[in-house]
Amino acid sequence: MSSNYKFANRSRFTTRKSKSHRFAIKNGGEIGGLSNDGNTCFMNSVLQSLASSRELLKFIDSYLFSETALQTPQGNVISMKSNSPRPELIFTNALKTLLDNLNGKYGARGKEFSTKALLNKMPNGPKQNFFSGYNQEDAQEFYQLVMSLLEREYKKVSQSRLPTPEPEEKAGNQEKQVRFLDIENVPNVVFGCEKLGKLGKVYVPANQVDPNLVDCDHKVFPLELITPVDGISAERIGCLSCGEVGGIRYSVNSGLSLNLPNNSSYYSSFDLLSLMNDWITPEIIEDVNCNRCGLNQTKEFLLETLQDLQAKPNGDKLREQFQIRLDAIDSELLKPHITDEVFEKLTIKKHIRKSRKSKQILLSRPPPLLSIHINRSVFDPRTYMIVKNSSSVTFPSKLNLAPYIAEPRDINMDARLPFRKQEERTVLQQEQTKNSETLPSTPSDSSLSSTPEETKSDSTTSTDIDNLEPLPVDPKLLYNLKAVISHYGTHNYGHYICYRQLRGTWWRISDESVYVVTEEEVLNAQGTFMIFYEFDDGHKEFLQDVSDSEEEEEEEED
């Protein structure tokens, strides 16, 4: 990295005697820095951020050492972990060693470490194309690479501790076999945000994945969370005219990537919550086919044509054919979801009117370690190049994820209604306020949720909505800020630094330069590129505070 982007070295700060600095020294002192071996500041910032995650370190410790069964003199069998890491976990062991070194307690004289040993354990590590680049996306790519390598090695040694029931395959789906399990055969089923922080298999209702599945009320669909950055998102796409939703698309993701608004200048100011609100805002898709609306429109045409045929002689055969198709359409309309195959088979395309659909995504289960990437890459139409949007992004020290969570039990399967059932009361109140106004109403987003006369039945009736109690906010959805990666410079050239918290102290780390900062300095950091929030597992860290007498002694020495 260019010397123009070098920051002050450590020696300048080891003599600082602020209270926060003395607190850090009393609780172990400085942490480790990382050498910049060429263009490795993007790697250094990611590794320092990961070192601050208690959830990640716990995860690695859970499988890095093999377990052996020992029999006690009393005849009892106990399980003990070996002293040596599993030999097949080459990368995981190198990463854990480096993270432990970075978290060391080095008093007033910190230590400097190198990433070379870790890179040598990565498949084709030194040959990765982005290792020699300057693009600001490199940190995000390196983070994804590290987590994918951890997951790959974990799968080598992991075994399911509980027998997995034989899955049922969704009939007729040749592209992807979807597995459903009978809930009675699955012990310790985990839904939604239950046992938050737990990895392994979690389940979602089968009737939300495939509404047409036979006996779906007694089946579940499994998803597997492997690493602490794995969470589950829920996406709903549905028609705003009839409410048809083909199913909730649940998927495992390894973090969020948030875009800055397209119409903003490169030097605007935003806050993280507004970007997350933009992420969950429904996207309206115009001029698309709706399978249910198309079937209903075809049915209307056939009924009108059949009525005209009643007055015509010699139309018995044609009337019979029309009636057969009408019966088939009526049979399909009774199902919760109209498939693409049925749509293609039974509809008459020239009599179909286009519909509007909404597309919305929320988290269904947040990961123990939430990684948020701020995408600053934008296309400059003047130069036809990708440039960096340097807008500032502020963020809180505690992030309440409750507004961005849609647990399965809280999801509406009617696209005309809000994604989350708990929001229906708010929508009704808005509509009542709008109807009471004397001025003519104007179209608004809330009108998209209005229900026409012909509505599909939904599990939540208007009476239920009136009695709906607000869902209590789970305190475990309040995540703590653990690390921040900032980028200085242009899109193709610049420098990464990391702010991270360890042992009750915030540190500013630029490669080998490490010094204490306040939380206020962290929250005012510029060039925010990645933010790491972590689930609170209830662990209490015992730290020694700086007494008033110690402060007075420091002042006398000064």
C-alpha positions, 0 to 999 in steps of 0.5 A: 500500500502506498506510503501516502496512506500510512498512519502514525506508528504505535510508539506515538501512542504507547505513552498516552495516559488517558483513562481509557488507555490506563484501563486497557493496560490494566486489563492486559494491555495492547493487542497484536498488530499485523504487518502489511506484506505488500497489499494486505491491509484489506486482509489485516482489517478483516482478520482483526474484525474476526478476532473480536468475535466471541461467537466465531472463536467458540465455533472454531474451538468446538471442532478444532480438537478431536474428542476421545472417549476415556473410561474411568476406574469407576467404569464411567465413560467420559469425553476429553479433547485432545491437546493437538488440533485435527491434522486435516484442519490445516487452514482452521488451525492457522486461522485460530493461531493467528486470531489468538495471537492478535487477542494476546495481552502484551502490556504497554509493548504490543507485538506484530504478526504476519499473515504469511503462515495463514496464506500458505495454508489457503488453497492457492492463497498467494495466487488469488487475483485480488491479493495484488489489487487495490479495489475497495471490494477486496475486504468483502471478498477476502471475508467471504473466502475465509468463511467459505474455507472455514465451512469447507473444513468444518464439513470434513469433520462434522457429523450429525449427533442426531439421526436425520429422518429420511426426507420426502421429495417434492414430486414433479420438481426435476430441477431441485429436489425439495426435502420435507420432514414429518415434524413428529420424526424430528426431535428438538425442532427449532423454529424462527428465533428460538434458541438464538445463537444455536447453529445446526439445523433449524426448520421452517413450515412446509406450507410456507415453502410449498403451499400445495404440499399434501398434509403440509401442516405436519411437515417442516423444511430443514435449513442448516446454519454451519458457521456463526455468520449464517442466518436465514432470510425470508423473501415473499413475492406476490400479486397485489391484485389477488394476493397469490404468493407462490411460497416463501423463499427461505435461504441461508445467507452469510451477511447483509450487503446494503446499497447507498441510494442511487440518487445521492451525491457522493458526499451525502450522509446516511445512517445504517437504520435508513439503509436497512429500512431501504433493504426491507422496503417492498419492490413493486414489479410492474407488468408481470403475469400472475398465475391465479389472475391469469386463470381467473381471467381465462375462466371469465372468457370461457364463461362468456363464450360458453354463454354465447354458444348456448344459443348456437346450434351444433355447438355441443362438442365445443361447449363440452370442451369448454366445460372440461377446461372450466372444470379443470380451472375450478379444480386448480383455483381451489389450491393455495397456489397455481403452478407455472405448469398449470398456468401454461396449460390452462390459460389463454394468453391473449386474454390475460391482463398483466398484474403488479407484484411486490417483492420483499425480503427480511431476516427470519433468523439473524446469525450470531455474528452479523456482517453488514457490507456497505456497497460503495461501488457506483457507475459514473455515467460521465466516465463510464467507470466504477467509482467509490461513493464516499458518503458517510454512514453512521451506525449505533453501538447497539442494533435492534434487529426486531424491525427487520425480523419476520419469523415464520409464525409472523408471516402473512401468506397474502401479498396484499397484506403487510409481510408481518402480521404484527404490522397489520394493526398499523396499516388499519390505523393508517387507513382509518385515519385516511378515510376520516380526512375530508380531503381527497385521498391520494395513492400511497403505499398503504393502498397496495395492501387494500383487499378487493371484494373477492379475497382469498381466505387468510388465517388472520381475520379482521377480528383477529387483527383487532385483538392482535397484541404487539409482539414483545421485542426479544432482548436477544435481538439487540446486537452489540457492535464488535468491529468496523472496517473503514476504507480511505481513498478511491475505488481502485486505490486506498487503505483499510483500517479496523476498529474493534473492541476487546476486553472492554476497550476500543482499538484503532488498528492500521496494520501494525499500528495499534492504539486506544480510541473512545467509542465516540471516535468509532461511531464517528468513523469515516469510510465505513465499509463493513460493520460487525454486530454480535449476538449477546450470549450472556457471557460476562467479562470481568474487567478491572476499572481504574480507580480515582487514586490511580488517576491522581497518581498519574496526574502527580507523575505528569 
